[in-house]
Amino acid sequence: MSSIRVVGLVGAGRADGNTVRLVREGLAGAREGGASETTLIHLGSKRIIPCRGYACDHCRKHDGRCVFSEKDDFESVFSEMRAAHGIVIGTPVHLGGVSSNLWQFLERIRSYNMRCSLFGEPQVLRNKVGGALAVGIHHYGGQEFAVQTLINFFIIHGMVVVSRIPPYAYVGGCAESGVTMQDGRITCPPDGVERDCFGLASARAVGHRVAEVATLLERGTRGT
């Protein structure tokens, strides 16, 4: 059986903040679940030009080729996703949803959707395993809405969506990063998520499940 590869995509701005720490936890779980290769990709360190959609429509008119494909880092990041068996995506909660830099990356996959729907190419993310993670200042601060957006992304692209049994991850990994100071004020330090033991456990559980199911699917495709 080939080695199982899991990619962790971080849709956050800070290079070593709470979302990075949460995705690292998810990848640690993936290694426990059987992944032999894990890669963390921080979108905040990449240049991703936003998709212009129907205002541009270049991909729909030109065999699914994006007008920006050679001008930024999108293709190099997406190639890692294409080569993986499992994908863990983590986002901070922004206005009750996913971050803007993650969203603009996901929108750029439109060009590959055009190749599939209009030009007969296979869906490149089909049957890969996806797990969603989100971190907000407080629990019930929008994490489940952000996770649901990522689940929708997985489903639209024909992926296999996983989570883990309660109490750690009902629909995905959800954590909080807010810290209450002695004077009652709330702050959000870059390591705040490390105080949320259940949140970290949920991320590890999701990553474990991603690798576990990816392994089962890989065995099935090889008839073993």
C-alpha positions, 0 to 999 in steps of 0.5 A: 500500500502506498504511503498516506499523505495528509495536508493541513491547510491553515487559513489564518494570518498569523504565522504561529497563532491559534489556527496553526497550532490547531492544525498542527494538532490535527496533523499529529492526530493524522500521524497517529491514525496512520498517515506517513506524510503530513504537510502544513501549509500556511496561506498567510505566507502565500500570495493568492490573487482573488478569483474574479469569477464571472467578471473575468470568466477566463477559465470558463472560456479557455479550457479551465485555465485560470488567468492568474495561474502563473502569477501567484502561489495558488497552483503550488498549494493546490498541487499539494492538495491534489497529491494528498489522500486527506486534507485538514482545513483550519480557519479562524472565525471571522464574522461567524465564518471562514477567514477571507484569505482562506475563502479567496483560496477556495474560490480559486478552485473554480478553474478546476471546477470548470475543467470538470463541468465543461471540459470533461476532466475528472474532479481532482479532489473526488474521494479525498478525505476532508476534515474541518477545524475552526477556532474562535475567541469563545465557544459558540462564537461561530466555529460550527458555522465556519466548519459547515462552510468547509463541509459544504466545500468538501461535499461540492468537490466530491470528497469524503467528509469525516468527523469523530465520535462525541464528545470531541468532534461532532461535526469537526474540530472546534476550539476557543482561544480567548483568555479572561484576564484578572480584570475581566477583560478578554484577550486572544493571545496566539497560544490561547488555544493551548488552554482549550484541552477539549478543542485540541482533542477535537482537532486531533480526533478529526485528523486521526479520522481523516488518516484512518478513512484515507487508509481504508479507501486506499486499501479498497482502491488497491483491492486489498 
